């Protein structure tokens, strides 16, 4: 089977026609993961393209993947957001190439900023680790309320808010340009992170069950 040749480049006006399709891919991806990619409108995606803050992968005039840049805290923090790959092109290395290109673009536009992301995907954690990100607590991320509002479309948003944005099912990762060259040994910590994710899921499930039980009891009392 002939290897597909993808084009990965900074998005521009010629890619505006893909905005609606990209939004649909983000929504579908969030449903599959069971966690939220912040919902964005086609207008917002077009804006990112026109600002030169988005990276797109194409194959024979089709959109194969996408990622964009958002800055927070007056440019002190930058997130590479909305990373998606179309179903027909998954497991082809596009996600890694998109992330790398977006990472490089972020450094070019915001050379002093800390780059961060939150994810439940171990594959994304591995890609981030290879780029120099390291796992951190949520307290090391931006405190910009607008960023955290973007989590509102995630089914786990109530968990995040109940914990005063200190923790959730996602793992936070951060790249600090001051520590350039230092690399987190992800493979050695992979099992630890997997176990941490399982513990989080079990813990939050138990909390949810307790909360639901209290609601049911309160409902019975009101009868």
DARATA-V626025 format. One record per residue. RES is the residue in one small letter. SS is DSSP state (H for helix, E for strand, - for the rest). PHI is phi in whole degrees, -180 to 180 (none if undefined). OMEGA is omega in radians with two decimals (* if undefined). Layout:
# DARATA-V626025
RES | SS | PHI | OMEGA
RES | SS | PHI | OMEGA
This chain:
# DARATA-V626025
x | - | none | -3.09
x | - | -70 | -3.12
x | - | -72 | 3.14
x | - | -71 | 3.11
x | - | -107 | -3.13
x | - | -95 | 3.03
x | E | -111 | 3.12
x | E | -122 | -3.08
x | E | -151 | 3.08
x | E | -67 | -3.09
x | - | -67 | 3.12
x | - | -146 | -3.05
x | H | -59 | -3.12
x | H | -70 | -3.10
x | H | -102 | -3.11
x | H | -59 | -3.10
x | H | -65 | -3.11
x | H | -91 | -2.99
x | H | -56 | -3.11
x | H | -67 | 3.12
x | H | -64 | 3.12
x | H | -63 | 3.12
x | H | -61 | 3.11
x | H | -65 | 3.11
x | H | -63 | 3.11
x | H | -63 | -3.13
x | H | -65 | 3.14
x | H | -66 | 3.13
x | H | -64 | 3.14
x | H | -63 | 3.14
x | H | -65 | -3.13
x | H | -65 | -3.12
x | H | -71 | -3.06
x | - | 80 | 3.08
x | - | -131 | -3.00
x | - | -97 | 2.76
x | - | -92 | -3.08
x | - | -51 | -3.13
x | - | -67 | 3.10
x | - | -130 | 3.14
x | - | -87 | 3.06
x | H | -57 | 3.13
x | H | -64 | 3.13
x | H | -66 | 3.13
x | H | -64 | 3.11
x | H | -63 | 3.12
x | H | -62 | 3.13
x | H | -63 | 3.11
x | H | -62 | -3.10
x | H | -70 | 3.11
x | - | -82 | -3.09
x | - | 73 | -3.10
x | - | -116 | 3.12
x | E | -144 | 3.11
x | E | -124 | -3.09
x | E | -129 | 3.05
x | E | -111 | 3.13
x | E | -128 | 3.08
x | E | -145 | 3.14
x | - | 48 | 3.08
x | - | 67 | 3.08
x | E | -113 | 3.05
x | E | -79 | -3.12
x | E | -108 | -3.14
x | E | -171 | -3.05
x | E | -160 | 3.05
x | E | -161 | -3.13
x | E | -140 | -3.07
x | E | -109 | 3.00
x | E | -130 | 3.11
x | E | -112 | -3.08
x | E | -137 | 3.10
x | - | 58 | 3.13
x | - | 57 | 3.06
x | - | 85 | 3.14
x | - | -77 | 3.12
x | E | -127 | 3.10
x | E | -134 | 3.09
x | E | -116 | 3.00
x | E | -93 | -2.92
x | E | -110 | 2.99
x | E | 63 | -3.14
x | E | -65 | 3.11
x | E | -139 | 3.05
x | E | -131 | 3.13
x | - | -61 | -3.07
x | H | -50 | -3.09
x | H | -69 | -3.04
x | H | -120 | -3.14
x | - | -74 | -3.12
x | - | 61 | 3.13
x | - | -120 | 3.14
x | - | 90 | -3.11
x | H | -64 | -3.09
x | H | -57 | -3.14
x | H | -64 | -3.13
x | H | -68 | 3.09
x | H | -63 | -3.12
x | H | -63 | 3.14
x | H | -63 | -3.14
x | H | -64 | 3.13
x | H | -68 | 3.08
x | H | -61 | 3.13
x | H | -65 | 3.12
x | H | -66 | 3.12
x | H | -62 | 3.13
x | H | -66 | 3.13
x | H | -69 | -3.09
x | H | -82 | -3.09
x | - | -133 | -3.03
x | - | -61 | -3.11
x | - | -98 | -3.02
x | - | -79 | 2.99
x | E | -87 | 3.13
x | E | -97 | -3.10
x | E | -145 | 3.08
x | E | -163 | 3.04
x | E | -126 | -3.06
x | E | -156 | 3.00
x | - | -104 | -3.06
x | - | -86 | 3.10
x | H | -65 | 3.11
x | H | -64 | 3.12
x | H | -67 | 3.10
x | H | -60 | -3.14
x | H | -66 | 3.11
x | H | -61 | 3.13
x | H | -60 | -3.14
x | H | -60 | 3.14
x | H | -64 | 3.13
x | H | -87 | 3.12
x | - | 111 | 3.07
x | - | -72 | 3.03
x | E | -137 | 3.10
x | E | -66 | 3.13
x | E | -140 | 3.02
x | - | -81 | -3.14
x | H | -61 | -3.11
x | H | -65 | 3.14
x | H | -89 | -3.13
x | - | -93 | 3.13
x | - | -62 | 3.07
x | - | -99 | -3.12
x | - | -60 | -3.10
x | H | -60 | -3.10
x | H | -64 | 3.09
x | H | -63 | -3.06
x | H | -70 | 3.05
x | H | -63 | 3.13
x | H | -64 | 3.11
x | H | -81 | -3.04
x | H | -60 | -3.13
x | H | -85 | -3.14
x | - | -81 | 3.12
x | - | -64 | 3.14
x | - | -97 | -3.06
x | H | -59 | -3.13
x | H | -64 | 3.09
x | H | -65 | 3.13
x | H | -59 | -3.08
x | H | -72 | 3.10
x | H | -63 | -3.14
x | - | -99 | 3.12
x | - | 51 | 3.10
x | - | 63 | 3.12
x | - | -88 | -3.13
x | - | -164 | 3.08
x | - | -160 | 3.11
x | - | -72 | 3.12
x | - | -72 | 2.99
x | E | -105 | 3.13
x | E | -90 | 3.09
x | E | -134 | -3.02
x | E | -138 | 3.00
x | E | -116 | 3.11
x | - | -107 | -3.12
x | H | -59 | 3.11
x | H | -70 | -3.14
x | H | -105 | -3.10
x | - | -56 | 3.14
x | - | 102 | 3.10
x | - | -81 | -3.09
x | - | -125 | 3.10
x | - | -78 | -3.14
x | - | -78 | -3.04
x | H | -65 | -3.06
x | H | -60 | 3.14
x | H | -68 | -3.09
x | H | -98 | -3.05
x | H | -56 | -3.11
x | H | -65 | 3.11
x | H | -65 | -3.14
x | H | -67 | 3.09
x | H | -61 | -3.13
x | H | -66 | 3.12
x | H | -61 | 3.11
x | H | -62 | 3.13
x | H | -65 | 3.12
x | H | -63 | 3.12
x | H | -59 | -3.10
x | H | -60 | -3.14
x | H | -66 | -3.12
x | H | -64 | -3.09
x | H | -71 | 3.07
x | H | -66 | 3.13
x | H | -64 | 3.12
x | H | -62 | 3.14
x | H | -65 | 3.13
x | H | -64 | 3.10
x | H | -64 | -3.13
x | H | -62 | 3.13
x | H | -66 | 3.11
x | H | -64 | 3.12
x | H | -65 | 3.12
x | H | -63 | -3.13
x | H | -65 | 3.13
x | H | -64 | 3.14
x | H | -66 | 3.12
x | H | -66 | 3.12
x | H | -65 | -3.11
x | H | -66 | -3.09
x | - | -80 | -3.11
x | - | -79 | *
